[in-house]
């Protein structure tokens, strides 16, 4: 066989092999999915269609939802059902909760980063973590401790922004908020000050970048059919993800080690203020199961909840206020009115932001909630059906099918929120000036049912303390009002790139 013949043979064989693999994949995607059966949700494409829309994935899902409230994307082993129907959401998150788990498909994708943490596991492991965390969140000790931490971090944030404001400098407010909330979750959640780890700001920022990049790379797995092969070969994004996770694990292991050392020195201190202390005490009862790796997984789960929920929401909140200066001024007026007797230095002001004052700020609460309606911290979430079932809207699904509810798209659906759904309107949450909540299956930013976010009240409290401090001392505006601000497609809804702003000091304000 001459060289040309050999090349032709190899090319032909390779082409046939690729064709065979593609054909096998197509068959797996389309066969046995009841595509033409009207009892099942209408098919709008395959999960691989999301590859083409990845950078604007949540807008693509809005388009899906406007055509069909419930629809399907086909995957090789199952159908992925997407819905914005609150009836379906209540059914899978509450009414028939026990038939809908996180599922092997979601766990395969997320376990490398989150391990056996509360957001990934089902069954006994989920119940154990929920029970311990619920107990901790319900204690007055943690409430008082967290408020003290939030105030301290808010004052530090004000002082940092003051330095930019003095010199009329542009700064990335999202980066500052990320660092502020990371500091807070380490202190409140794990009882460890980042400074005690001897981490410089550069290393802390490196941790944030590694964590956020890993968040994005994990989400990419939902649209990449070759991610498992890439992980096996350790190439591309999977190689980067592996490197990031190794860095994250080493960082968190230091947190656990530091905390253990603290607890050994404080053996007579029976008041455990933070979540990690509670889990460490519990781990002594079952050290084989609740080992360091398990504790690390728990930490990372609460970190993504504690850091991303508040930092992302506050970033979008600042962006919205820059685009709506009248709303910004209305909140500032409410802060001055409610806290009129609370003056002095920045630290004095922040230290005296009471729970009672926060409760009076209905318009601030409504504005934060409206931010979450349009920019939910988790834009898409879902479950997996353990048995064949029929949803309240009449559509059937099969065992193993995924059911995803699209919080980002839901916030823009007129059939849910009315003709002004896409308008930012805090007043929709107020009745006679008092905040009125909506059904958690309509406003699903904090999940709903048994897996409702345990830290919802803590997130609101932190956001309100930080917002009160910032708007008392600064007026914010975008550095470039023409710049397109959009999201970064990942598990949580970050602003893509930086959010560059200017902070204008308010009259008579900054005494240190």
C-alpha positions as CSV (number, residue, x, y, z in Angstrom):
1,X,0.0,0.0,0.0
2,X,1.5,3.3,-1.1
3,X,1.5,6.5,1.1
4,X,-1.4,8.1,-0.6
5,X,-3.5,5.0,-0.2
6,X,-2.6,4.7,3.4
7,X,-3.6,8.3,4.0
8,X,-6.9,7.8,2.2
9,X,-7.5,4.6,4.2
10,X,-6.8,6.4,7.5
11,X,-9.0,9.4,6.6
12,X,-11.8,7.2,5.4
13,X,-11.7,5.0,8.5
14,X,-11.5,8.0,10.8
15,X,-14.4,9.7,8.9
16,X,-16.5,6.5,9.2
17,X,-15.7,6.2,12.9
18,X,-16.7,9.9,13.5
19,X,-19.9,9.3,11.5
20,X,-20.7,6.2,13.4
21,X,-20.2,8.0,16.8
22,X,-22.3,11.0,15.6
23,X,-25.0,8.6,14.4
24,X,-25.0,6.7,17.6
25,X,-25.3,10.0,19.6
26,X,-28.2,11.2,17.4
27,X,-30.0,7.9,17.9
28,X,-29.6,8.1,21.7
29,X,-30.9,11.7,21.7
30,X,-34.0,11.2,19.6
31,X,-35.1,7.5,20.1
32,X,-37.5,6.7,22.9
33,X,-38.3,10.3,23.8
34,X,-42.0,10.4,22.7
35,X,-41.2,13.4,20.6
36,X,-44.5,13.6,18.7
37,X,-46.6,12.6,21.7
38,X,-48.6,15.7,22.8
39,X,-48.8,14.3,26.4
40,X,-45.2,15.3,26.8
41,X,-43.8,18.9,26.7
42,X,-43.0,20.2,23.2
43,X,-39.5,19.7,22.0
44,X,-37.6,22.9,21.2
45,X,-34.2,21.5,20.6
46,X,-31.4,19.5,22.2
47,X,-29.2,20.3,25.2
48,X,-26.4,20.9,22.8
49,X,-28.3,23.8,21.3
50,X,-27.3,25.7,24.4
51,X,-23.6,25.6,23.2
52,X,-24.5,28.2,20.6
53,X,-26.3,30.5,23.1
54,X,-24.1,29.9,26.1
55,X,-23.0,33.6,26.5
56,X,-26.6,34.7,26.5
57,X,-28.2,31.5,27.8
58,X,-30.7,33.0,30.1
59,X,-32.1,35.2,27.3
60,X,-32.3,32.1,25.1
61,X,-34.4,30.6,27.9
62,X,-36.7,33.6,28.0
63,X,-37.4,33.0,24.3
64,X,-38.2,29.4,25.0
65,X,-40.5,30.4,27.8
66,X,-42.4,33.0,25.7
67,X,-43.3,30.2,23.2
68,X,-44.0,27.5,25.8
69,X,-44.4,27.8,29.5
70,X,-43.1,24.2,29.7
71,X,-40.8,22.7,27.0
72,X,-38.1,20.1,26.4
73,X,-34.5,19.9,25.4
74,X,-33.4,16.4,24.5
75,X,-30.3,14.8,26.0
76,X,-28.7,11.5,25.2
77,X,-30.1,9.6,28.2
78,X,-33.1,11.7,29.2
79,X,-35.2,14.8,28.4
80,X,-34.5,18.0,30.2
81,X,-37.8,19.8,31.0
82,X,-37.8,23.6,31.5
83,X,-40.7,25.4,33.0
84,X,-41.8,28.8,34.3
85,X,-45.2,27.6,35.5
86,X,-45.5,28.2,39.3
87,X,-47.9,25.2,39.6
88,X,-45.2,22.9,38.3
89,X,-42.6,24.5,40.6
90,X,-44.7,24.1,43.7
91,X,-45.3,20.5,42.7
92,X,-41.7,19.5,42.3
93,X,-40.4,21.5,45.2
94,X,-43.1,20.8,47.7
95,X,-46.2,18.8,46.8
96,X,-44.4,15.8,45.4
97,X,-41.0,16.7,46.9
98,X,-40.0,13.1,47.6
99,X,-40.2,12.2,43.9
100,X,-37.7,14.8,42.8
101,X,-34.1,14.6,43.9
102,X,-30.9,16.4,42.7
103,X,-30.3,13.3,40.6
104,X,-27.2,11.6,39.3
105,X,-26.9,13.8,36.3
106,X,-26.6,17.0,38.3
107,X,-24.4,15.3,40.9
108,X,-21.9,14.1,38.3
109,X,-21.5,17.6,37.1
110,X,-21.2,19.4,40.5
111,X,-19.6,16.9,42.8
112,X,-16.0,17.7,41.8
113,X,-16.4,21.2,43.1
114,X,-19.1,20.8,45.9
115,X,-18.5,17.2,46.8
116,X,-21.1,16.0,49.4
117,X,-22.3,19.5,50.3
118,X,-25.9,20.3,51.0
119,X,-26.7,21.6,47.5
120,X,-25.6,18.4,45.8
121,X,-26.7,15.6,48.1
122,X,-30.1,13.9,48.7
123,X,-31.5,11.7,51.4
124,X,-29.8,11.3,54.8
125,X,-26.8,13.5,54.1
126,X,-29.0,16.4,53.1
127,X,-31.2,15.9,56.1
128,X,-28.2,15.8,58.5
129,X,-26.7,19.0,57.1
130,X,-30.0,20.7,57.0
131,X,-30.8,19.8,60.6
132,X,-27.5,21.0,61.9
133,X,-27.6,24.2,59.8
134,X,-31.2,24.9,60.7
135,X,-30.4,24.7,64.4
136,X,-27.5,27.1,64.0
137,X,-29.4,29.6,61.9
138,X,-32.2,29.6,64.5
139,X,-30.0,30.6,67.4
140,X,-30.0,34.2,68.8
141,X,-26.2,33.8,69.2
142,X,-25.6,33.5,65.5
143,X,-28.1,36.3,64.7
144,X,-26.3,38.7,67.1
145,X,-22.9,37.6,66.0
146,X,-23.7,37.9,62.3
147,X,-25.2,41.4,62.7
148,X,-22.0,42.5,64.5
149,X,-19.9,41.1,61.7
150,X,-22.0,42.6,58.9
151,X,-21.8,46.0,60.5
152,X,-18.0,45.8,60.9
153,X,-17.5,44.7,57.3
154,X,-19.9,47.4,56.0
155,X,-17.9,50.1,57.9
156,X,-14.7,48.7,56.4
157,X,-16.3,48.8,52.9
158,X,-17.4,52.5,53.4
159,X,-13.8,53.4,54.4
160,X,-12.4,51.7,51.4
161,X,-14.8,53.4,49.0
162,X,-14.1,56.7,50.7
163,X,-10.5,56.5,49.4
164,X,-11.7,56.2,45.9
165,X,-14.3,58.9,46.4
166,X,-11.8,61.4,47.8
167,X,-9.8,61.3,44.6
168,X,-12.8,60.9,42.2
169,X,-11.4,57.5,41.1
170,X,-13.4,54.9,39.2
171,X,-13.5,51.5,41.0
172,X,-15.0,48.0,40.5
173,X,-17.8,47.9,43.1
174,X,-18.5,44.2,42.3
175,X,-15.0,43.2,43.3
176,X,-15.2,45.1,46.6
177,X,-18.6,43.5,47.4
178,X,-17.2,40.1,46.6
179,X,-14.4,40.6,49.0
180,X,-16.7,42.1,51.6
181,X,-19.1,39.1,51.5
182,X,-16.3,36.6,51.4
183,X,-14.8,38.1,54.6
184,X,-18.3,38.0,56.2
185,X,-19.1,34.4,55.3
186,X,-15.6,33.3,56.6
187,X,-16.3,35.0,59.9
188,X,-20.0,34.2,60.4
189,X,-20.0,30.8,58.8
190,X,-16.6,29.5,59.9
191,X,-15.5,31.7,62.8
192,X,-12.2,32.5,61.1
193,X,-11.1,35.9,60.1
194,X,-9.3,35.8,56.7
195,X,-6.5,37.9,58.3
196,X,-5.8,35.1,60.8
197,X,-4.9,32.9,57.9
198,X,-2.2,35.3,56.9
199,X,-3.6,35.6,53.5
200,X,-2.8,38.8,51.6
201,X,-5.4,40.6,49.6
202,X,-3.8,39.2,46.5
203,X,-4.2,35.6,47.8
204,X,-7.8,36.3,48.9
205,X,-8.6,37.7,45.4
206,X,-6.9,34.7,43.9
207,X,-9.3,32.5,45.9
208,X,-12.3,34.5,44.7
209,X,-11.1,34.2,41.1
210,X,-10.5,30.5,41.3
211,X,-13.9,29.9,43.0
212,X,-15.8,32.0,40.4
213,X,-13.9,30.5,37.4
214,X,-14.7,27.0,38.8
215,X,-18.3,28.0,39.1
216,X,-18.4,28.9,35.4
217,X,-16.4,25.8,34.3
218,X,-18.8,23.5,36.2
219,X,-21.8,25.1,34.6
220,X,-20.2,24.7,31.2
221,X,-20.4,20.9,31.7
222,X,-24.2,21.2,31.2
223,X,-23.7,22.1,27.6
224,X,-20.4,20.3,26.8
225,X,-21.0,16.7,25.6
226,X,-17.2,15.9,25.9
227,X,-16.6,17.2,29.4
228,X,-16.0,13.7,30.9
229,X,-13.5,12.9,28.2
230,X,-11.7,16.2,28.7
231,X,-11.6,15.5,32.5
232,X,-10.2,12.0,31.8
233,X,-7.5,13.5,29.5
234,X,-7.1,16.5,31.7
235,X,-7.2,19.0,28.9
236,X,-8.9,22.4,28.2
237,X,-11.3,23.8,30.7
238,X,-11.3,20.6,32.7
239,X,-7.5,20.9,33.3
240,X,-8.1,24.5,34.5
241,X,-11.0,23.3,36.7
242,X,-8.8,20.6,38.3
243,X,-6.1,23.1,39.1
244,X,-8.6,25.6,40.6
245,X,-10.2,23.0,42.7
246,X,-6.9,21.8,44.1
247,X,-6.1,25.4,45.1
248,X,-9.6,25.9,46.6
249,X,-9.3,22.7,48.6
250,X,-5.9,23.6,50.0
251,X,-7.3,27.0,51.0
252,X,-10.3,25.6,52.7
253,X,-8.3,22.9,54.4
254,X,-6.3,25.7,56.1
255,X,-9.6,27.1,57.3
256,X,-10.6,23.8,58.9
257,X,-7.1,23.4,60.4
258,X,-7.2,26.9,61.8
259,X,-10.6,26.4,63.3
260,X,-9.6,23.1,64.9
261,X,-6.7,24.9,66.6
262,X,-8.9,27.7,67.8
263,X,-11.4,25.2,69.3
264,X,-8.6,23.3,71.1
265,X,-7.5,26.6,72.7
266,X,-11.2,27.4,73.7
267,X,-12.3,24.1,75.0
268,X,-14.2,25.7,77.9
269,X,-16.1,28.0,75.6
270,X,-19.5,26.3,75.1
271,X,-20.9,29.0,73.0
272,X,-20.4,28.1,69.4
273,X,-21.2,31.1,67.2
274,X,-20.5,29.8,63.8
275,X,-21.6,27.0,61.5
276,X,-18.3,25.3,61.2
277,X,-17.9,25.0,65.0
278,X,-21.2,23.2,65.1
279,X,-20.2,20.8,62.4
280,X,-16.9,20.1,64.0
281,X,-18.5,19.3,67.3
282,X,-20.9,17.0,65.5
283,X,-18.0,15.3,63.6
284,X,-16.7,13.9,66.8
285,X,-19.7,11.6,67.0
286,X,-19.0,10.1,63.5
287,X,-15.4,11.0,62.5
288,X,-15.3,8.5,59.7
289,X,-18.2,10.0,57.8
290,X,-17.7,13.6,58.8
291,X,-14.0,13.8,58.0
292,X,-12.1,16.8,56.7
293,X,-13.2,16.3,53.1
294,X,-16.9,16.2,54.2
295,X,-16.4,19.4,56.2
296,X,-14.7,21.0,53.2
297,X,-17.7,20.2,51.0
298,X,-20.0,21.7,53.6
299,X,-17.9,24.9,53.7
300,X,-17.9,25.3,49.9
301,X,-21.6,24.9,49.7
302,X,-22.3,27.6,52.3
303,X,-19.6,29.8,50.8
304,X,-21.4,29.9,47.4
305,X,-24.6,30.7,49.2
306,X,-23.2,33.2,51.6
307,X,-20.8,35.0,49.2
308,X,-22.7,34.9,45.8
309,X,-26.2,35.5,46.9
310,X,-25.4,38.8,48.7
311,X,-22.5,40.0,46.5
312,X,-24.2,39.3,43.2
313,X,-27.5,40.9,44.4
314,X,-25.8,44.0,45.8
315,X,-23.8,44.4,42.6
316,X,-27.0,44.3,40.5
317,X,-28.7,46.5,43.1
318,X,-26.0,49.2,42.7
319,X,-26.2,48.9,38.9
320,X,-30.0,49.3,39.0
321,X,-29.7,52.4,41.3
322,X,-27.2,54.0,38.9
323,X,-29.7,53.5,36.1
324,X,-32.6,54.7,38.3
325,X,-31.3,57.7,40.3
326,X,-34.7,58.6,41.6
327,X,-35.0,55.2,43.2
328,X,-31.5,55.6,44.6
329,X,-32.5,58.9,46.2
330,X,-35.7,57.6,47.6
331,X,-33.8,54.9,49.5
332,X,-31.2,57.4,50.7
333,X,-34.1,59.6,52.0
334,X,-35.6,56.6,53.8
335,X,-32.2,55.8,55.4
336,X,-31.8,59.4,56.6
337,X,-35.4,59.4,58.0
338,X,-35.1,56.1,59.8
339,X,-31.6,56.7,61.0
340,X,-31.9,60.4,61.7
341,X,-30.7,60.0,65.3
342,X,-27.8,57.9,64.3
343,X,-25.0,60.2,63.3
344,X,-21.3,60.6,64.1
345,X,-18.5,58.7,62.5
346,X,-18.9,56.0,59.9
347,X,-18.3,53.3,62.6
348,X,-20.8,55.0,65.0
349,X,-23.4,55.1,62.3
350,X,-23.0,51.5,61.1
351,X,-22.7,50.1,64.7
352,X,-26.1,51.6,65.5
353,X,-28.0,50.2,62.5
354,X,-30.6,48.3,64.6
355,X,-32.9,45.5,63.6
356,X,-35.8,47.8,64.3
357,X,-34.4,50.4,61.9
358,X,-34.0,47.7,59.2
359,X,-37.5,46.5,59.7
360,X,-38.8,50.0,59.0
361,X,-37.1,50.2,55.6
362,X,-39.8,48.7,53.5
363,X,-38.8,50.5,50.3
364,X,-35.2,49.3,50.6
365,X,-36.5,45.7,51.2
366,X,-38.8,46.0,48.2
367,X,-35.9,47.3,46.0
368,X,-33.6,44.4,47.0
369,X,-36.4,42.0,46.3
370,X,-37.2,43.5,42.9
371,X,-33.5,43.2,42.1
372,X,-33.7,39.5,43.0
373,X,-36.8,39.1,40.8
374,X,-35.0,40.3,37.7
375,X,-31.5,39.2,38.7
376,X,-31.9,36.0,40.9
377,X,-28.7,34.8,42.5
378,X,-29.4,31.3,41.0
379,X,-30.9,31.9,37.5
380,X,-31.8,28.2,36.8
381,X,-32.2,25.3,39.2
382,X,-33.8,21.9,39.0
383,X,-34.5,18.4,40.1
384,X,-34.6,14.9,38.6
385,X,-37.8,12.7,38.5
386,X,-37.3,9.4,40.4
387,X,-40.5,7.9,38.8
388,X,-42.8,8.6,35.8
389,X,-45.1,11.4,36.7
390,X,-47.5,14.0,35.4
391,X,-47.0,17.7,36.2
392,X,-49.9,20.0,37.2
393,X,-50.0,21.6,33.7
394,X,-50.8,18.1,32.3
395,X,-47.5,17.2,30.7
396,X,-45.9,13.9,31.5
397,X,-42.3,13.1,32.2
398,X,-40.3,9.9,32.5
399,X,-38.1,8.5,35.3
400,X,-34.7,10.2,35.0
401,X,-35.9,13.3,33.3
402,X,-34.7,16.6,34.7
403,X,-37.1,19.4,35.6
404,X,-35.6,22.9,35.7
405,X,-37.3,26.1,36.8
406,X,-35.9,29.3,35.3
407,X,-36.0,32.0,37.8
408,X,-34.3,34.5,35.5
409,X,-36.9,34.0,32.8
410,X,-39.8,33.9,35.3
411,X,-39.0,37.4,36.4
412,X,-39.7,38.6,32.8
413,X,-42.9,36.7,32.2
414,X,-46.0,38.8,31.8
415,X,-48.3,35.9,32.6
416,X,-46.7,35.9,36.1
417,X,-45.9,39.5,36.9
418,X,-48.2,41.5,34.5
419,X,-47.5,43.6,31.5
420,X,-44.8,45.6,33.3
421,X,-42.8,42.4,34.1
422,X,-39.6,43.7,32.6
423,X,-39.9,47.1,34.3
424,X,-37.9,47.6,37.5
425,X,-40.6,48.6,39.9
426,X,-40.1,48.2,43.7
427,X,-43.7,49.5,44.3
428,X,-45.1,46.1,43.1
429,X,-44.0,44.7,46.5
430,X,-45.6,47.4,48.6
431,X,-49.1,47.9,49.8
432,X,-49.7,51.2,51.6
433,X,-46.0,51.5,52.0
434,X,-45.6,48.1,53.7
435,X,-43.7,45.2,52.0
436,X,-45.9,42.3,50.9
437,X,-44.2,39.0,50.0
438,X,-45.3,36.9,47.0
439,X,-45.6,33.1,46.8
440,X,-42.1,31.5,46.9
441,X,-43.2,29.4,43.8
442,X,-43.7,32.6,41.9
443,X,-40.7,34.4,43.4
444,X,-38.3,31.5,43.6
445,X,-35.0,33.4,44.2
446,X,-34.5,31.6,47.5
447,X,-35.8,28.2,46.4
448,X,-39.0,26.9,48.0
449,X,-40.4,23.9,49.9
450,X,-38.2,21.8,52.2
451,X,-35.0,23.0,50.4
452,X,-35.8,26.7,50.9
453,X,-32.6,28.7,51.5
454,X,-31.8,28.5,55.2
455,X,-29.9,31.8,55.1
456,X,-32.6,33.9,53.4
457,X,-33.1,36.2,56.5
458,X,-29.3,36.4,57.0
459,X,-28.8,37.4,53.3
460,X,-31.5,40.1,53.5
461,X,-30.0,41.4,56.8
462,X,-26.5,41.7,55.4
463,X,-27.7,43.3,52.2
464,X,-29.8,45.8,54.1
465,X,-27.0,46.7,56.5
466,X,-24.5,47.2,53.6
467,X,-27.0,49.1,51.5
468,X,-27.9,51.4,54.4
469,X,-24.3,52.2,55.0
470,X,-23.4,52.8,51.4
471,X,-26.4,55.0,50.5
472,X,-26.0,57.0,53.7
473,X,-22.6,58.1,52.7
474,X,-22.4,57.9,48.9
475,X,-24.3,58.6,45.7
476,X,-23.3,56.1,43.0
477,X,-23.1,56.5,39.2
478,X,-21.7,54.4,36.4
479,X,-18.4,55.5,35.1
480,X,-19.6,54.8,31.5
481,X,-23.4,54.9,31.1
482,X,-23.1,53.6,27.6
483,X,-21.4,50.4,28.5
484,X,-23.5,47.2,28.1
485,X,-23.7,45.5,31.5
486,X,-24.7,41.8,31.2
487,X,-24.3,38.5,33.1
488,X,-21.6,35.9,33.1
489,X,-23.1,32.4,32.5
490,X,-22.4,30.3,35.5
491,X,-24.2,28.6,38.4
492,X,-24.8,32.0,40.0
493,X,-25.6,35.3,38.3
494,X,-22.5,37.4,38.3
495,X,-22.1,40.6,36.3
496,X,-19.7,39.9,33.4
497,X,-16.4,41.7,33.9
498,X,-16.3,44.7,36.2
499,X,-19.0,47.1,37.4
500,X,-17.0,50.4,37.3
501,X,-18.6,53.2,39.2
502,X,-17.9,56.6,40.8
503,X,-19.0,57.3,44.4
504,X,-20.0,60.9,45.1
505,X,-19.9,61.8,48.8
506,X,-23.1,63.0,50.3
507,X,-23.1,66.4,52.2
508,X,-21.5,66.4,55.6
509,X,-20.5,62.9,55.6
510,X,-17.3,61.2,56.2
511,X,-15.8,61.7,59.6
512,X,-13.5,58.8,60.4
